[in-house]
Amino acid sequence: MADDREGRTPMRMSAKLRLLSAACALFAAVIVVCQANPLAGSDLGRVDLRSTSAPMTGVSSSIKWPVIETVDPKPFDPCAEIPIDVIERLGLGFTPPIPEDGLRCHYDAGNYQMAVEAFVWRTYEATLPADAVELDIQGHRAAQFWIMKPTDWNNRNWITCMIAFKTSYGVLQQSIFYAPVYSADDVDCLQTNIQRANELAPYYKF
């Protein structure tokens, strides 16, 4: 009988040690969690709930955030508002005008492509690169610049030049692009773009 009690004593001691170890581990885990996420004071103050329809304030800007105020998200739609007979007369109707994303319209001149796009979320000043050359087109402030210049490296890829108009709603961009390898005749990108801008300016909205 004494031997049986003596045999159980180490087992009871081992069970107590395991229980004590588990309790210590639980206590240590509670301490770590409390230090990582300390509880706020008991006086949290008043919490006001705001309707999701209320306007947000202090919003940081992003590339799509309007940097100018506008009340009309669609001030000018080139595909819908430039008469088709004007497009055909200027040689831009090789295929019908194609509306693309946003307020962008794609025109096909056969030997080159042209796009006209209105931006209501970007200013004229923020649009121009450092090498832009400003000019007056039909009494409107504008600037021309290269997107991809003709060089030895890319002379078989797309060559693109741009004209940006300053408007009351933001920017109106007119770009010409073509690939020399696919064009029957070389295109004077800057000069052709200025010519088309002068011809189309009476139909643009500023």
N, C-alpha and C positions, 0 to 999 in steps of 0.2 A: 504493500500500500504506500509505504514511504517512497519507494522507488518510482511509483506512478506519479506522485505529487512532484517529485524532483524532476521528472521528465517533462511535466507540463509547465514548470516555471520558466525555462528558457523560451518556450513557445509563446507564453504570455508576454514576456519581455520583448520578444521580437515583434509581436503584434502592436504593442504599445509604441515601440520605436517607429514602426511604419506609420502609425496614426499620427505621431508627433511630427514626422517628416512631412507628411501630407499637409498638416495644418500650417507648418512653417512655410511651405511652398505657396499655399493659398494666401497667407498673410503677405508674403513678399510680392505676389502678383497684384494684390490690391494696392500696395504702396506704389508700385511702378505705374499702374493705371492712374492713380490719383495725381501723381507728379506729372504725367504726360498730359492729362486733361483735368486741370484743377477746377473744382466747382466754383461757380460764381458766387458772389455774396448773396446773402438771403434777400437783400433789397435790390431787385432787378429793375425796378422802375416800371413805368407804364409802357406797354407794347401796343402800337397803333398799327392796324391792318389797313393797307391801301388797296383801292380797287385796281385791277390790272388794266382797266381802260384809262386810268389817269396818265398824263404824259410823264415820261421819265426825264429826269434832270441830271446834269453832270455826266452824261454819257460820253465816253471817249470816242474819238473819231476813228474811222477805218476807211479803207479804199472805196467802199460803197456808201459811206455816210455822206449826206449832202453837206458840202462846205459852202453852199449858197442857199438862200431861202427861195423856195419855189412853191407856187400854188397850183401849177399845172404840170402833171407828170408827163404829158405828151404835147409839148408846145409846137412841135413840128415833126411830121411824118413824111420823109422824102418820097417814099414809094406811093403814098396816097395823094400827096399835094403838089408834086411836080407833074404837069400835064404830060401825057404819054407822047403827044405830037412834038413837044419840045425835046424830049429824050431821043426820039427817032430823028429829028432834024439835026441834032448834034452828033449823030452817029453812035449813040450809046444804047441803041435798041437792037443790037445783033441778036440777043435773046431777050425775052421779057424781063423787066426789073424783078428782082427777088427780095422780098422782105426777109431780114435775118433777125438775130436776137436784138432786143431793145428797139431803138429807133434807128436802125441801120438798114440801108437799101443798097443792094448790089446791082451794078450796071455792067453790061458786057459790050465793049467796043470792038470785039473781034481780036484786034491786035493787042489790046490791053484791057484790064478790068478797072472799074472805079467803084468806090463806095462813098456814100454820104451818110453821116451819123450825127444825131443830136445828143448832147449830154446835159442832163439837168442837175447832176450831182458833182460837177467839177468846174472850177473856175478856169478862165482863159489863161491867167497868169500861172496857175499850177500845171497847165498842160504843156507849156513850151519848154523844150530842151535848151541847154545853154547855147547851142549854135543856131538857134532859130533866127531867121531874118524877117523883121516886121515890115509890112507894107500896107498900102491902102488899096482895097479892091471895091470899086463902085461905091466909094464913100464909107466903107466899113473897115474897121481895124482888123487886120489879119496877120498871119505869119506863115512862112513856109519853112519846111525842114525835111531832111532825109530820115527815113525809117531804116532802110537798107540801101546803102550806096552801091553804085556799080564799081566793083573792084576786080582785080585779077582772081581773088579767092572766090567770090560769089557771082562771077559773071554769067553763070548758067543757072543761078537760083533766082528767086523772086527779087526784083528791085522795086522799092516802094518809096514814094515821097508823099508829103502831107501838106495840106493847107488847113489852118485852124482859124475860124472866125470868132471874134468876141461877140456874144449875144447877151440879151437881157436875161435869158434863162440859164446861161452857162456857156457852152461851147458847141459850135457846129464844125465838124471835121469833114474834109473831102480828101480822099486818098486815091492815088493811082498806083497800080501794081501790075507787073508783068514779068515774064520769064524770057530772057533773050533767046534761049534755046527753042522756045515754042513760038516766038513772034516772027512773022514774015519780014517785018521792017523794024529797025530799032526805034525806040520811043524816047523822045526828049521829055523825061518825066516831069521835071520842074516847069518847063515852059508849057507843056500840054496841060498840066494841072492849073496853072494860072489862067490859061485861055478858057478852060472849062469853068473855072470859078467866076470869071467875068461874065460868061454867058449865062450861068445859072443863078448868079446873085439876085437878079430881079425876082426869082421864084423862091428864094430862101426866106425864112422868117427870122428876124433878128430881135 
